[in-house]
């Protein structure tokens, strides 16, 4: 049996529920430059045109620990304010970041899906599953917990002194 050198796709999926309105959580999500604060495997993220708002067609440059080039260029291909942000790789449609925030009564839920290519056929896919993808999956779970903490953090000026 010959191994194919063609690529396949690895997918990371994570969800988290939190007690913040979806609009507030989506506003935090749209602050692309703050992604490394909560999304640990993203080293830096920036809008290419910093003056333009995050919207359909906007370009975002991301440096991450996800396999690929040092800096990947993504384009916003789906954008529903307050609900859905989807990025596709500018040079590879096999790279995708899909983030949805849904309001569930007084609670909200974020769902994240990362797709990235793996190369080396079956062997490359197996090595990715045993090494890199396991680490990225754990990092995504931790990242969503950090996102929950940032969303639920009370930003009132006297909130820290309220217990005294």
Residue, then its C-alpha position, 0 to 999 in steps of 0.5 A: x500500500x503506497x502512502x499518498x503525499x496529498x493533504x488532508x484536513x485537521x479540525x479542532x472544535x470547542x464550545x464554552x457557555x458563559x453568562x454574558x450577553x452575546x453582543x458583549x462577547x462578540x464585541x470582545x471577539x471583534x477586538x482581533x488584536x486581543x486574541x493572543x490574550x485569550x487564544x494561547x496558540x495565537x502569538x499575534x493577530x492584527x487587521x491589515x487595514x487597522x483603520x477599517x472596522x472588522x467586516x466582510x472582506x477584511x484581512x487579518x494577519x495571524x501568527x500562531x502555533x497552528x502548522x503553516x507559515x510564520x504569518x498567515x493571511x486570512x480574509x473575513x468571508x462570513x460576518x453576522x454582527x453579534x453572532x458569526x465571524x468566519x475567516x478563510x485563508x487568503x492563500x489556502x481555503x483549507x485554512x479556516x477559523x469559524x467562530x459563532x456566538x449564540x444567546x441561550x436565555x441568560x447565558x451565551x455559548x461560543x463555538x469555535x472550529x479551526x481547520x488546517x491542512x496536514x500533509x504526508x497522507x495517512x502517516x502525516x495525519x496520524x503524526x499530527x493527531x498524536x502530536x500537534x493536534x492533541x496540544x492544540x485541542x487542549x490549548x483551545x479548551x483552555x482558550x475558551x475558558x479564558x474567553x469565558x473569564x474575560x467575558x464574565x469579568x466585571x469591568x465596573x470601576x468599584x467592582x474589586x472593592x464591592x466585597x469590602 
